């Protein structure tokens, strides 16, 4: 059984309609909520950031 984590913080994000449509389609294809899909992707990139910066790769 997977443990549920209570999320108490909120992040607002401004984006274009096209960007939202793209993200929603990706989430649907993965059978996940839009929030879950965006959060996991953003956290993955954030975890890569220190390593990328130390190698001189800003993007």
C-alpha positions as a printed NumPy array, in Angstrom:
array([[  0.   ,   0.   ,   0.   ],
       [  1.375,   3.425,  -0.959],
       [  1.598,   5.992,   1.815],
       [ -0.241,   9.255,   1.123],
       [  1.651,  12.458,   1.687],
       [ -0.319,  15.496,   2.796],
       [  0.513,  18.49 ,   0.655],
       [  0.034,  21.787,   2.439],
       [  1.798,  24.248,   0.126],
       [  0.452,  25.751,  -3.081],
       [  2.259,  27.105,  -6.144],
       [  0.498,  29.307,  -8.706],
       [  1.78 ,  29.226, -12.252],
       [  0.978,  31.47 , -15.229],
       [  1.203,  29.824, -18.643],
       [ -0.246,  30.019, -22.124],
       [ -3.288,  28.038, -23.136],
       [ -1.1  ,  26.038, -25.496],
       [  1.343,  25.148, -22.717],
       [ -1.505,  24.073, -20.43 ],
       [ -3.   ,  21.948, -23.2  ],
       [  0.385,  20.262, -23.797],
       [  0.847,  19.544, -20.089],
       [ -2.718,  18.268, -19.715],
       [ -2.292,  15.929, -22.685],
       [  0.946,  14.557, -21.217],
       [ -0.716,  14.017, -17.841],
       [ -3.672,  12.271, -19.444],
       [ -1.372,   9.998, -21.458],
       [  0.327,   8.987, -18.201],
       [ -3.036,   8.583, -16.436],
       [ -2.044,  11.123, -13.796],
       [ -3.431,  14.411, -12.576],
       [ -2.015,  17.556, -14.114],
       [ -0.629,  18.616, -10.721],
       [  1.06 ,  15.264, -10.154],
       [  2.614,  15.252, -13.62 ],
       [  3.94 ,  18.824, -13.387],
       [  5.199,  18.374,  -9.815],
       [  7.128,  15.194, -10.579],
       [  8.685,  16.717, -13.683],
       [  9.661,  19.935, -11.896],
       [ 11.14 ,  18.062,  -8.936],
       [ 13.18 ,  15.89 , -11.291],
       [ 14.647,  18.975, -12.966],
       [ 15.288,  20.636,  -9.61 ],
       [ 17.2  ,  17.583,  -8.38 ],
       [ 19.352,  17.711, -11.552],
       [ 20.157,  21.421, -11.149],
       [ 23.095,  21.221,  -8.704],
       [ 24.816,  18.572, -10.812],
       [ 24.252,  20.49 , -14.036],
       [ 25.549,  23.717, -12.512],
       [ 28.685,  22.032, -11.21 ],
       [ 29.39 ,  20.796, -14.758],
       [ 28.801,  24.257, -16.231],
       [ 25.55 ,  23.274, -17.92 ],
       [ 23.104,  26.056, -17.07 ],
       [ 20.129,  24.604, -18.988]])
